[in-house]
Amino acid sequence: MKAILCKKAGSPDVLKLVEIKKHKAKPKELCVKVYASSVTRGDVILRKIPRFILFPIGLMFGFKAMQVPGVEFAGEVEDIGENVNDFKKGDQVFGTTTGLRFGGNAQYVCVPEKSKTGVVTTKPENITYSDATVIPVGGMTALYLLRKGKIKKDQNVLIYGASGSVGSYAVQLAKFHAAKVTAVCSTNNIDLVRSMGADEIIDYTKEVFPKRGTEYDIIFDAVGKISKSRCKNILVKNGTYISVKSSTKEKLEDLLFLKELVQAGKIKPIIDREYTLEQVGDAHRYVEKGHKKGNVVITVEHN
């Protein structure tokens, strides 16, 4: 099968399209024929970390450096191993490969039916594989952190980096919770964040941030570029600052919740660009620039 292989840290040039042996589903595993994957900011960071650093970290936290990148996938179950109970051949699924050595930037991927780190479930019926594949990472991160911030109806919520993957889901989820949302983004992304439901928009290229005036119950740094100390003057007393730099967890119940919202049309994935498997290096270069809107998809073809 075709797959992207990453054997060492470095520039996007270390990502090689190669032919590798197709894996078979082990007991309690699904073999998924991948139709779409993604390149996330996390993929870019992992690609750049030297293996001699990743190895001890992996020993501490129980994971191995990914040989095939891509933490998100969507596709069709081609085979199942023994003792798989909740899936069957032909099921359309999506999820993450968190903690695995072989990710979604490949024609096939094997994932556990149940895992302590990754998640998988059937995809929403009313969206494409491309849409489905970019729900898990950005969506679950935004949901987990907003719940950690105890978001409530009628709160003033500011989302910094509202046009990115996490930020675009954070805006939509905050509106779902009936909060008043102020989105911080650049001029080029104003129309996008307005379409997602933002009540007010701060263009950081034209306005000084933070500026005294409105105070916020929650400030969500969705890109990891502002500190709590920088925001203290615009937080209400006992207000909450949350950041993507915080640790998060992938929970199946959270992915199922997001699936329900997508099926009901309450939220939608935002896709900036789509690349082919052969163009994964170019996708990394684009994501690394830090200007993507929403998500970047990798489409996977099969002969």
C-alpha positions, -999 to +999 in steps of 0.1 A: +000+000+000+010+036-004+019+056+027+039+086+039+069+075+059+087+097+084+119+081+098+136+112+111+129+148+122+134+177+099+118+198+071+088+185+051+114+169+028+118+140+053+082+129+044+085+102+017+057+085-003+066+048-003+051+013-008+049-006+025+033-038+035-004-036+042-012-044+078-038-070+089-063-064+116-052-080+149-078-091+175-099-062+186-087-040+156-103-026+125-085-023+092-098+009+076-095+018+039-086+054+042-103+080+019-093+111+038-068+121+064-054+155+075-023+175+084-027+193+117-005+217+136+003+188+159+016+167+129+039+195+120+053+198+156+058+160+158+076+159+125+101+185+138+109+168+172+141+147+170+136+110+176+161+110+205+138+134+223+106+115+213+119+082+225+122+090+262+090+109+261+073+079+246+086+056+273+072+080+300+038+083+284+034+050+266+035+059+229+060+054+200+071+079+174+048+077+144+064+061+113+034+071+092+020+105+102-016+116+103-036+116+135-070+119+119-087+095+093-120+087+077-128+057+056-145+023+053-139-007+074-124-033+051-117-060+077-121-067+114-101-088+138-114-113+163-135-100+192-146-068+175-182-061+186-193-027+175-182-025+139-186-046+107-171-046+072-184-018+051-190+006+081-180+042+073-159+054+102-137+083+114-114+089+143-078+093+155-046+073+155-033+089+187-007+067+204-002+045+173+030+041+151+010+041+119-013+070+112-038+081+086-015+094+058-018+060+041-042+040+020-050+017+050-047+020+087-054-004+116-069+010+147-081-005+180-119-008+184-113+007+219-082+025+230-069+045+260-056+072+236-074+072+202-111+071+193-131+057+164-168+057+156-192+056+125-191+089+106-221+112+102-242+101+073-247+136+059-211+147+053-182+136+032-151+117+043-131+149+040-155+167+064-155+138+088-117+134+090-112+169+104-137+167+132-118+148+159-087+168+168-100+204+165-135+195+177-126+174+207-099+199+218-123+228+217-151+209+234-128+196+262-114+230+270-147+248+269-162+223+293-131+227+314-138+264+314-174+256+325-190+276+297-226+287+304-254+305+287-251+343+282-214+344+292-190+367+273-165+345+256-134+357+237-117+333+213-082+342+201-073+326+169-109+320+159-103+310+123-080+280+130-090+244+135-096+246+173-108+282+171-134+275+144-150+247+165-147+268+197-167+296+181-195+273+170-195+253+202-197+285+223-226+297+202-243+263+207-240+269+244-257+303+239-227+324+248-219+358+234-188+353+213-160+378+204-137+364+178-101+376+173-087+371+138-070+388+109-088+409+083-088+380+058-108+358+081-135+382+093-161+369+069-154+333+079-157+338+116-188+359+111-204+331+091-197+308+121-218+330+143-194+353+161-212+382+176-183+406+176-149+405+158-116+420+168-092+424+138-058+421+156-040+436+125-059+469+131-068+470+168-046+468+199-052+436+218-060+434+246-079+467+249-098+476+280-135+479+276-155+447+276-147+421+302-149+384+294-160+354+315-139+330+294-108+338+273-099+309+250-064+311+234-070+287+205-035+291+190-012+292+220+000+328+214-013+348+244-007+344+281-031+347+310-011+376+324-016+395+291-054+390+294-059+397+332-072+432+326-101+420+304-111+390+325-140+394+349-133+386+386-129+348+388-130+346+350-114+317+332-084+316+309-080+284+288-054+276+262-046+249+236-013+245+255-032+227+282-034+190+282-065+174+268-081+140+265-098+122+237-131+107+248-154+086+226-184+103+242-171+137+231-166+125+195-202+111+196-215+144+209-197+163+180-211+137+156-246+145+168-241+182+164-227+178+129-256+156+119-281+181+132-264+210+114-254+227+146-217+229+138-197+222+106-161+214+098-142+242+081-118+231+053-092+254+039-073+233+014-072+197+002-040+179-009-034+144-023-013+118-005+015+126-029+014+163-017+016+157+020+049+176+021+033+206+005+004+204+030+030+205+059+046+235+044+013+253+042+002+244+077+037+254+091+031+290+078+004+294+105-022+310+083-047+282+075-084+286+079-099+257+097-084+225+085-062+209+058-074+176+043-054+148+027-075+129+001-064+093-005-070+076-038-072+039-045-066+022-078 
